[in-house]
Amino acid sequence: METGKVTAKGKPKTRAATWWDHTGPLIVVFNGGADSQRGDLLLPVRLPSGAGRWPWLVHFLNNSQTWHKIDLVRRRDASALGGWAYEAHLMVLAEGYASPATRARWAAAVELCRVGGIDGNVSSLSVVSFPDTFDPADGEVSSTRIELTDPELVALEKARRKERGRKRALDRSRRAANPGQYAPSRRQQVRAERRKGGGLRDKQVHLPAGARAANKNGVPKQAYRHDTLSAGYRLNRAKLAEAAATAAAAKDHRARRIAERIVAEHGANLVVEDCDIRTWFRLWGRALQATTPGRLIAAIGKECEKTGARLQRASTFHTKLSQTCLCGAQVRKTLSDRVHTCTACGLIADRDMVSAALGAHVRIQDPDDPSTAGLDTVQARTTQILFSSGLQEALSSQPQRGARPSRDRTHAAAHDPGIPGQRASARRSAPDRFRPTPNETRPAHQRHKDHVGAAARAGNAATSGGIPTRGPTGAIPTRDDS
């Protein structure tokens, strides 16, 4: 290769060519070793060619001193032969690539100089932040609620229906290919007895719908790995695994985008309760797969680390954020109580928002030990007094999904008992405290004028000081690409 220099005689200087001088197509060759009897495996190298990909290639491949390694991996691909696609991945021992816009966003998050708290539950994630000086002159209180939007719920239900259909198809295919391992269902047995009583010949059951043949301990007589599997079963299994991998990647992407927006708005100095998400799965199960609170909190923690800060965790046993008010009083609540009502100071707000606001006042002595966390009740009470004008509005939020509408919302009246929508058995078995009032069981246009509605509500608010109970929360509408 020419070096660009010339000798004393005017000839160009040259040097030995290296890997980095190659400008043609790249191919990865696997020869299988000296004892291999097969031919070489040639895999063409495909470099990303989309818009904005060139800085990535320069970052990872332009340094000859970076350690490299090639791994042969496989991924689910229902359209490939056997349901697997094989690829060669180049492993680079280097830091990840960050675009100039990303680095500018991290720097802006550091300059915000805010502290905040995060409170997560099964259906939503609440974030509240204050200026690190807790002075209204340096900034206002900001709140954000993360929850699934209506389009996301529709897409999620559609994906669940498709997943259930594929699983049922897998079960039918396995039963049809292994009829001897399953017993007929009760309905099939009754049909066989009826045919026998009528003098008809026995009808062969090609798809038994009963339980799998097992011993006294409930262990299947034949292991599932020894079953006969059809080509359609393998194809549906590959489609199911590929859809699961796609959904997981979409949830990771959604969590990263949400974490970026939260850190950009509330800063990187955040505190969250040290909860074990595994216990939540034992209580609520698959409901967590829709909102993925653990995935969101982990993404926020990674985003905070990239800015040079850290997402700190506080012990729930020492702080008790969900049972404390900003004024320092203890407000006992169960899991079903979603509204925080303090009789000492009169604060009425969303339970999760109040917990997130208290998280901003947690002081942790050792960041690696959540048990060293403690709630600064004096600072919390001072913050409540200083930010009294906007705190009530920031901590109030829309009712959670499934909550009963307030009485002054006459346009969202409950369904009439004669209108389909709720089973009669459910109405009869509902406890009295969950039953709607007589006025709420009729549509708005059928109610009499003296019902407990907006006018009476406004009069009560005027006599009691007119404390607002709702306000903007800055909810982030998100979209699931799965």
C-alpha positions in Angstrom: 0.0 0.0 0.0 1.3 3.5 -0.8 2.0 5.7 2.2 1.7 9.0 0.3 5.4 9.7 0.6 8.2 9.4 -2.0 11.8 8.3 -1.8 14.9 10.3 -2.8 14.6 8.9 -6.3 10.9 10.0 -6.6 9.4 6.6 -6.2 6.3 6.3 -3.9 6.9 4.6 -0.6 4.9 1.5 0.2 4.1 -0.7 3.2 2.5 -4.1 3.9 -1.2 -4.2 3.5 -3.3 -4.9 6.6 -6.9 -5.8 7.4 -7.8 -2.1 7.7 -6.7 -1.5 4.1 -9.4 -3.8 2.6 -12.1 -1.8 0.8 -13.9 -4.7 -1.0 -16.6 -7.0 0.2 -16.2 -8.8 3.5 -16.9 -12.5 4.1 -16.6 -14.5 7.4 -15.2 -18.0 6.8 -15.8 -20.9 9.2 -13.7 -23.9 8.3 -14.8 -26.2 11.2 -11.2 -27.1 12.2 -8.6 -29.5 11.0 -10.8 -32.6 11.6 -13.8 -31.3 9.9 -15.0 -33.3 6.9 -17.4 -30.6 5.6 -16.7 -27.7 3.4 -16.2 -24.1 4.6 -19.1 -22.0 5.7 -19.1 -18.6 4.1 -21.2 -15.8 5.5 -21.3 -12.5 3.8 -20.9 -9.4 6.0 -23.7 -6.9 5.8 -22.9 -3.5 7.3 -25.7 -1.1 8.3 -26.4 1.3 5.5 -29.3 3.3 6.8 -29.3 7.0 7.5 -27.1 7.9 10.5 -25.3 4.6 10.6 -22.0 5.8 9.4 -21.0 7.4 12.7 -21.7 4.0 14.3 -19.4 2.2 11.9 -16.6 4.8 12.4 -17.0 4.5 16.2 -16.7 0.7 16.4 -14.5 -0.2 13.4 -12.2 2.7 12.9 -9.9 1.9 15.8 -7.4 -0.8 15.1 -6.5 -1.2 18.7 -10.0 -2.2 19.7 -10.4 -5.9 20.6 -12.7 -7.8 18.3 -14.4 -11.1 18.4 -16.8 -12.9 16.0 -19.6 -15.1 17.4 -21.9 -17.3 15.5 -25.4 -16.8 16.9 -28.9 -17.8 15.9 -32.2 -16.0 16.3 -35.8 -17.1 15.7 -37.1 -16.6 12.2 -40.3 -18.4 11.2 -39.5 -17.9 7.5 -36.1 -19.5 7.7 -35.5 -23.3 7.3 -36.0 -25.0 10.6 -37.2 -21.7 12.3 -33.7 -20.3 13.0 -31.6 -17.7 11.2 -27.8 -17.9 11.8 -25.7 -14.8 11.9 -22.1 -13.8 12.7 -21.9 -11.0 15.2 -18.8 -8.8 15.6 -18.1 -8.2 19.3 -16.2 -5.0 20.0 -14.6 -4.2 23.4 -15.5 -0.5 23.4 -17.9 1.9 24.9 -21.3 2.3 23.3 -21.9 5.0 20.7 -23.8 8.1 21.7 -24.8 10.7 19.1 -24.1 14.4 19.7 -27.8 15.0 20.4 -27.8 12.3 23.0 -24.8 13.8 24.8 -26.4 17.2 24.7 -29.5 15.8 26.3 -27.4 14.2 29.1 -25.7 17.5 29.7 -29.0 19.4 29.8 -30.3 16.9 32.4 -27.4 17.5 34.7 -27.9 21.3 34.4 -31.6 21.0 35.5 -30.5 20.8 39.2 -33.7 19.0 40.2 -34.4 16.2 42.7 -37.4 13.9 42.4 -39.1 10.7 43.4 -40.6 7.8 41.6 -43.5 5.6 42.7 -44.4 2.6 40.6 -47.4 0.3 40.8 -49.0 -2.3 38.6 -50.8 0.0 36.2 -48.8 3.3 36.2 -45.6 5.1 37.1 -45.6 8.5 38.8 -42.7 11.0 39.0 -42.6 14.3 40.9 -39.6 16.6 41.1 -38.6 19.9 42.7 -35.7 22.3 42.4 -32.7 20.9 44.4 -32.9 24.2 46.5 -36.6 23.6 47.2 -37.1 27.3 46.4 -40.1 28.3 44.2 -38.0 31.0 42.7 -35.7 28.4 41.1 -38.5 26.4 39.5 -41.9 24.9 39.9 -43.0 21.4 41.0 -43.4 19.1 38.0 -45.3 15.8 37.9 -45.6 13.0 35.3 -47.7 9.9 35.1 -46.8 7.0 32.8 -49.7 4.7 31.9 -51.0 2.8 28.9 -53.1 4.8 26.5 -56.2 3.5 24.8 -54.5 2.6 21.5 -51.9 0.7 23.5 -54.5 -1.3 25.4 -56.3 -2.1 22.1 -53.0 -3.3 20.5 -52.2 -5.3 23.7 -55.5 -7.1 23.7 -55.1 -7.9 20.0 -51.6 -9.4 20.6 -53.0 -11.4 23.5 -55.8 -12.8 21.3 -53.3 -13.8 18.7 -51.0 -15.4 21.2 -53.9 -17.4 22.7 -54.9 -18.6 19.2 -51.4 -19.8 18.4 -51.1 -21.6 21.8 -54.4 -23.3 21.1 -53.2 -24.3 17.7 -50.0 -25.8 19.2 -52.0 -27.8 21.7 -54.4 -29.1 19.0 -51.4 -30.1 16.8 -49.6 -31.9 19.6 -52.8 -33.8 20.5 -53.5 -34.8 16.9 -50.0 -36.1 16.5 -50.0 -38.0 19.8 -53.5 -39.2 20.3 -52.4 -42.1 22.5 -51.0 -39.7 25.2 -54.3 -38.0 25.8 -57.6 -39.2 27.2 -61.0 -38.2 25.7 -62.8 -35.4 27.3 -66.0 -35.8 29.4 -68.1 -34.7 26.4 -66.4 -37.1 24.1 -66.9 -40.0 26.6 -70.6 -39.2 26.9 -70.9 -39.1 23.1 -69.3 -42.5 22.8 -71.6 -44.0 25.5 -74.6 -42.5 23.7 -73.5 -44.1 20.4 -72.9 -47.4 22.1 -76.3 -47.3 23.7 -77.9 -46.6 20.3 -76.2 -49.6 18.7 -73.9 -47.5 16.6 -70.3 -48.4 16.0 -67.5 -46.7 17.8 -66.2 -43.5 16.3 -62.5 -43.0 16.3 -61.4 -39.8 18.2 -58.7 -38.1 16.2 -58.3 -35.2 18.6 -58.7 -36.2 22.2 -59.5 -33.2 24.4 -58.9 -34.8 27.8 -56.0 -34.8 30.2 -52.6 -36.2 29.4 -51.9 -39.8 30.5 -50.0 -39.6 33.7 -49.2 -41.9 36.7 -50.5 -41.6 40.2 -48.1 -38.7 41.0 -49.4 -36.6 38.0 -46.1 -37.2 36.0 -46.8 -37.8 32.3 -46.1 -41.3 31.2 -44.3 -40.1 28.2 -42.0 -37.0 28.3 -43.0 -34.1 26.1 -39.7 -34.1 24.4 -40.5 -37.6 23.0 -43.7 -36.5 21.3 -44.1 -36.5 17.6 -44.2 -33.0 16.3 -45.6 -32.0 12.9 -44.1 -29.4 10.5 -47.0 -27.1 11.2 -46.3 -27.4 15.0 -42.7 -26.4 14.5 -43.7 -23.4 12.3 -46.3 -22.1 14.8 -43.8 -22.6 17.6 -41.2 -20.5 15.7 -43.8 -17.8 15.0 -44.8 -17.7 18.7 -41.1 -17.4 19.8 -40.4 -14.7 17.2 -43.5 -12.7 18.3 -42.4 -12.9 21.9 -38.9 -11.7 21.0 -40.4 -8.9 19.0 -42.7 -7.8 21.8 -39.8 -7.9 24.3 -37.7 -5.7 22.0 -40.6 -3.3 21.6 -41.0 -3.0 25.3 -37.3 -2.3 25.8 -37.5 0.4 23.1 -40.6 1.9 24.8 -38.9 1.9 28.2 -35.8 3.6 26.9 -37.8 6.4 25.2 -39.8 7.0 28.4 -36.7 7.0 30.5 -35.1 9.6 28.2 -38.1 11.9 28.5 -38.4 11.5 32.3 -34.7 12.3 32.9 -34.8 15.2 30.5 -37.7 16.7 32.3 -37.1 15.8 36.0 -33.3 15.4 36.1 -31.1 12.5 37.0 -31.3 12.8 40.8 -34.2 10.5 41.4 -35.2 8.2 44.3 -37.4 5.1 44.1 -38.7 2.7 46.7 -36.7 -0.5 46.9 -39.4 -3.0 46.0 -39.0 -6.6 44.8 -41.0 -6.9 41.5 -41.0 -10.7 41.9 -43.5 -10.3 44.7 -45.7 -8.2 42.5 -45.9 -11.1 40.0 -47.1 -13.4 42.7 -50.0 -11.0 43.4 -50.9 -9.7 40.0 -49.3 -12.1 37.5 -49.6 -11.3 33.8 -50.9 -7.8 34.5 -47.3 -6.6 35.0 -46.4 -7.7 31.5 -48.4 -4.9 30.0 -47.0 -2.0 31.9 -43.6 -3.6 32.8 -42.8 -1.4 35.8 -39.6 -3.2 36.5 -38.4 -2.6 33.0 -39.2 1.1 33.2 -37.4 1.6 36.5 -34.3 -0.3 35.2 -34.3 1.9 32.0 -34.5 5.1 34.1 -31.6 3.8 36.3 -29.5 3.3 33.2 -30.3 6.7 31.8 -29.4 8.3 35.2 -26.0 6.5 35.1 -25.2 7.8 31.7 -25.6 11.3 32.9 -23.1 10.6 35.8 -25.8 10.4 38.5 -27.5 7.4 40.0 -31.1 6.2 40.7 -31.1 5.7 44.4 -33.3 3.2 46.2 -34.9 3.7 49.6 -36.2 1.0 51.9 -39.9 1.0 52.3 -39.7 -0.2 55.9 -37.8 2.9 57.0 -39.5 5.6 54.9 -43.1 4.4 54.6 -43.9 6.8 51.8 -47.3 5.4 51.0 -48.5 5.8 54.6 -47.1 9.4 55.2 -48.3 12.8 54.3 -46.1 15.8 53.3 -47.1 17.4 56.6 -45.5 14.5 58.5 -48.8 12.9 59.7 -49.5 9.2 59.3 -52.2 8.4 56.8 -53.1 4.7 56.8 -54.2 3.3 53.5 -54.7 -0.1 52.0 -53.8 -1.2 48.5 -57.4 -0.4 47.3 -57.2 3.2 48.6 -55.9 5.2 45.6 -56.7 8.7 47.0 -54.6 10.2 49.7 -56.8 12.1 52.2 -55.0 13.8 55.1 -57.2 15.0 58.0 -54.3 17.0 59.5 -53.5 19.4 56.7 -56.4 18.7 54.3 -54.3 17.5 51.4 -56.4 15.4 48.9 -54.3 14.1 46.1 -53.4 10.9 44.2 -51.7 8.3 46.4 -48.9 7.6 44.0 -48.2 11.3 43.4 -47.9 12.0 47.1 -45.5 9.0 47.5 -43.4 10.3 44.6 -43.3 13.8 46.1 -42.1 12.3 49.4 -39.4 10.4 47.5 -37.7 13.7 46.6 -37.3 14.4 50.4 -35.6 11.0 51.2 -32.0 11.3 52.4 -29.8 8.2 51.9 -26.5 8.0 53.8 -25.1 5.0 51.9 -26.3 4.8 48.3 -25.4 1.0 48.3 -27.6 0.3 51.4 -31.3 1.2 51.0 -31.8 0.7 54.7 -29.9 3.9 55.5 -32.7 6.0 53.9 -34.7 8.3 56.0 -37.5 10.8 55.2 -36.8 14.4 56.0 -40.3 15.4 57.3 -39.2 18.9 58.2 -38.2 19.7 54.6 -41.3 18.0 53.3 -43.5 20.2 55.4 -41.5 23.3 54.3 -41.9 22.3 50.7 -45.7 21.9 51.2 -45.9 25.4 52.5 -43.6 27.0 49.9 -45.2 25.2 46.9 -48.8 25.4 48.2 -50.0 27.3 45.1 -49.0 24.6 42.6 -48.5 21.5 44.7 -52.2 20.5 44.9 -52.6 20.8 41.1 -49.4 18.8 40.4 -50.3 16.0 42.8 -53.9 15.6 41.6 -54.4 13.4 38.6 -57.0 11.7 36.5 -58.8 8.8 38.1 -57.1 5.5 37.4 -58.6 3.0 35.0 -61.4 1.1 36.7 -62.2 3.9 39.2 -65.7 5.1 39.7 -66.5 8.4 38.0 -67.2 11.4 40.3 -70.7 12.5 40.7 -70.3 15.8 39.0 -69.3 14.1 35.7 -72.8 13.8 34.4 -71.6 13.2 30.9 -69.9 10.0 31.9 -72.9 8.4 33.6 -73.0 4.7 34.4 -74.9 2.3 32.2 -78.6 1.8 32.8 -79.3 -1.7 34.3 -81.4 -2.5 31.3 -78.6 -1.6 28.9 -76.2 -4.5 28.1 -72.7 -4.1 29.4 -72.8 -5.5 32.9 -74.0 -9.0 33.8 -77.0 -9.1 36.0 -75.2 -11.6 38.3 -72.4 -9.2 38.8 -74.9 -6.4 39.8 -76.6 -8.7 42.3 -73.4 -9.9 43.9 -71.8 -6.5 44.1 -71.3 -5.2 47.7 -73.3 -2.2 48.7 -70.3 0.1 48.9 -69.6 -0.7 45.2 -73.2 -0.1 44.0 -73.9 3.2 42.3 -76.4 5.6 43.8 -79.9 5.6 42.3 -79.1 8.8 40.3 -75.9 7.2 38.8 -77.8 4.2 37.5 -79.6 6.3 34.9 -78.2 8.3 32.0 -77.7 12.0 32.4 -80.7 13.0 30.3 -83.0 10.9 32.5 -82.0 12.3 35.8 -84.1 14.9 37.7 -82.6 18.4 38.1 -82.1 18.1 41.9 -79.6 15.2 41.6 -76.2 15.4 43.3 -74.4 16.9 40.3 -72.2 19.7 39.2 -74.3 22.5 40.8 -74.4 21.0 44.2 -70.8 20.0 44.0 -69.8 23.6 43.1 -71.8 24.9 46.0 -70.1 22.6 48.4 -66.7 23.6 47.0 -67.5 27.2 47.5 -68.4 26.7 51.2 -65.4 24.5 51.9 -62.8 26.7 50.2 -62.9 25.2 46.7 -59.9 22.8 47.0 -59.3 21.5 43.5 -59.1 17.8 43.1 -57.8 17.5 39.5 -55.0 19.0 37.5 -52.6 18.4 34.7 -50.2 15.6 35.4 -48.1 15.7 32.2 -48.9 12.1 31.3 -46.7 10.8 28.5 -48.6 9.1 25.7 -46.6 6.2 24.5 -46.9 3.7 21.7 -46.0 0.0 21.7 -44.5 -1.0 18.4 -45.1 -4.7 19.0 
